[in-house]
Amino acid sequence: MTMAVEQSRYGMENGFGGPFGCIVVKGDEVIATGFNKVASTNDPTAHAEVVAIRNACAALNTFQLTDCEIYTSCEPCPMCLGAIYWARPKIVYYANSKVDAAAIGFDDQFIYEELAIPMHERQLPMVPIFVDDAICVFNDWHTKEDKTKY
């Protein structure tokens, strides 16, 4: 966890983004590190956990981190939590809480609240279009014999 916190400080003090850091460990080896790069890359998805997951997957040449542990300096936001679940690590350790993050201006509570209400009642309009065209691709995937399952 010390390394994750060090990553958070490094990214913050060097102007990359907010005070968030993350490492991915497999066994006794640090596979990848990451710190928040949102402000420096103009990428709203460049949170520390996402950066670390991308780096770890590239290093291990896989899209799943099933034998890995994630150490993150703060409880993951909803986006990072989704990425973590998709990466499938065996455990996640975190230091600061989402309440701690909200106290310094990183409040994700509105996203948790939005996810809990029906899609048609959310603040961000989401309208289905071209459903027939899109479902054809899904049907083709379903019957594709040489697909990579994940």
C-alpha positions as CSV (number, residue, x, y, z in Angstrom):
1,M,0.0,0.0,0.0
2,T,2.9,2.3,0.6
3,M,3.8,2.2,-3.1
4,A,0.2,3.0,-4.1
5,V,0.3,6.0,-1.7
6,E,3.7,7.0,-3.2
7,Q,2.2,6.8,-6.7
8,S,-0.7,9.1,-5.6
9,R,1.8,11.7,-4.2
10,Y,4.0,11.5,-7.3
11,G,1.1,12.1,-9.7
12,M,-0.3,14.9,-7.6
13,E,3.0,16.7,-7.0
14,N,4.0,16.5,-10.7
15,G,0.8,17.8,-12.0
16,F,-0.5,14.7,-13.7
17,G,-3.9,14.7,-11.8
18,G,-5.6,14.1,-8.5
19,P,-4.0,12.3,-5.5
20,F,-4.7,8.7,-6.5
21,G,-2.3,5.9,-6.9
22,C,-2.5,2.1,-7.6
23,I,-0.3,-0.9,-8.0
24,V,-1.0,-4.4,-9.3
25,V,0.8,-7.3,-7.6
26,K,1.2,-10.9,-8.6
27,G,2.7,-13.1,-6.0
28,D,5.6,-11.1,-4.6
29,E,6.1,-9.0,-7.7
30,V,4.8,-5.6,-8.6
31,I,3.5,-6.0,-12.1
32,A,2.3,-2.5,-12.7
33,T,1.8,0.9,-11.2
34,G,-0.5,3.8,-12.0
35,F,-1.4,7.3,-10.8
36,N,-4.2,9.6,-11.8
37,K,-3.5,11.2,-15.2
38,V,-6.9,12.8,-15.9
39,A,-5.7,16.4,-16.0
40,S,-2.4,15.7,-17.9
41,T,-4.0,13.5,-20.6
42,N,-7.4,15.1,-20.9
43,D,-8.8,11.6,-20.4
44,P,-11.6,11.3,-17.8
45,T,-10.9,7.5,-17.7
46,A,-7.3,7.9,-16.7
47,H,-7.9,7.1,-13.1
48,A,-5.0,5.4,-11.2
49,E,-6.8,2.0,-11.1
50,V,-7.6,2.1,-14.8
51,V,-4.0,3.1,-15.7
52,A,-2.6,0.4,-13.4
53,I,-4.9,-2.3,-14.8
54,R,-4.0,-1.3,-18.4
55,N,-0.3,-1.4,-17.6
56,A,-0.6,-4.8,-15.8
57,C,-2.6,-6.3,-18.6
58,A,0.0,-5.1,-21.1
59,A,2.8,-6.5,-19.0
60,L,1.2,-9.9,-18.6
61,N,-0.3,-10.0,-22.1
62,T,-3.8,-10.8,-20.8
63,F,-7.1,-9.1,-20.2
64,Q,-7.7,-10.7,-16.8
65,L,-5.7,-10.3,-13.6
66,T,-7.1,-13.4,-11.8
67,D,-4.0,-14.2,-9.8
68,C,-3.3,-10.5,-8.9
69,E,-3.9,-8.2,-6.1
70,I,-4.8,-4.5,-6.4
71,Y,-3.6,-1.9,-3.9
72,T,-5.2,1.5,-4.4
73,S,-4.8,4.6,-2.3
74,C,-8.5,5.3,-2.3
75,E,-11.7,3.2,-2.4
76,P,-12.4,2.9,-6.2
77,C,-15.0,5.1,-7.9
78,P,-17.8,3.4,-9.8
79,M,-15.9,3.5,-13.1
80,C,-12.8,2.0,-11.5
81,L,-14.8,-0.6,-9.6
82,G,-16.3,-1.7,-12.9
83,A,-12.9,-2.0,-14.5
84,I,-11.6,-3.9,-11.4
85,Y,-14.5,-6.4,-11.6
86,W,-13.8,-6.9,-15.4
87,A,-10.1,-7.5,-14.7
88,R,-11.1,-10.1,-12.1
89,P,-8.3,-9.7,-9.5
90,K,-8.5,-11.9,-6.4
91,I,-8.6,-9.0,-3.9
92,V,-8.5,-5.2,-3.7
93,Y,-7.0,-3.3,-0.8
94,Y,-7.7,0.4,-0.4
95,A,-6.6,3.2,2.0
96,N,-8.8,6.3,1.8
97,S,-12.5,5.9,1.6
98,K,-15.0,7.5,-0.8
99,V,-16.1,9.7,2.1
100,D,-12.5,10.9,2.4
101,A,-12.4,11.6,-1.3
102,A,-15.6,13.5,-1.2
103,A,-14.2,15.7,1.6
104,I,-11.5,17.0,-0.8
105,G,-13.8,17.5,-3.8
106,F,-13.9,14.0,-5.5
107,D,-17.5,13.1,-4.8
108,D,-18.9,10.2,-6.8
109,Q,-22.1,9.8,-4.7
110,F,-24.2,11.2,-7.5
111,I,-23.1,8.3,-9.8
112,Y,-24.0,5.7,-7.2
113,E,-27.4,7.4,-6.9
114,E,-27.9,7.5,-10.6
115,L,-27.1,3.8,-11.0
116,A,-29.8,3.0,-8.5
117,I,-32.7,4.6,-10.4
118,P,-34.3,3.4,-13.6
119,M,-32.5,4.6,-16.8
120,H,-35.4,6.7,-18.0
121,E,-35.3,8.7,-14.7
122,R,-31.6,9.5,-14.8
123,Q,-30.1,13.0,-15.3
124,L,-28.2,12.0,-18.4
125,P,-30.7,11.0,-21.1
126,M,-30.0,7.6,-22.6
127,V,-32.0,6.8,-25.7
128,P,-31.9,3.5,-27.6
129,I,-31.6,3.8,-31.4
130,F,-30.6,1.4,-34.3
131,V,-31.5,-1.5,-32.1
132,D,-32.2,-3.9,-35.0
133,D,-28.8,-3.2,-36.6
134,A,-26.9,-3.6,-33.3
135,I,-28.7,-6.8,-32.3
136,C,-27.5,-8.4,-35.5
137,V,-23.9,-8.0,-34.5
138,F,-24.7,-9.5,-31.1
139,N,-26.4,-12.5,-32.8
140,D,-23.3,-12.9,-35.0
141,W,-21.1,-12.8,-31.9
142,H,-23.3,-15.4,-30.2
143,T,-22.8,-17.9,-33.0
144,K,-19.2,-17.0,-33.8
145,E,-17.1,-20.2,-33.3
146,D,-13.6,-18.6,-33.0
147,K,-14.4,-15.9,-30.5
148,T,-12.3,-15.2,-27.4
149,K,-14.6,-15.7,-24.4
150,Y,-14.2,-13.4,-21.4
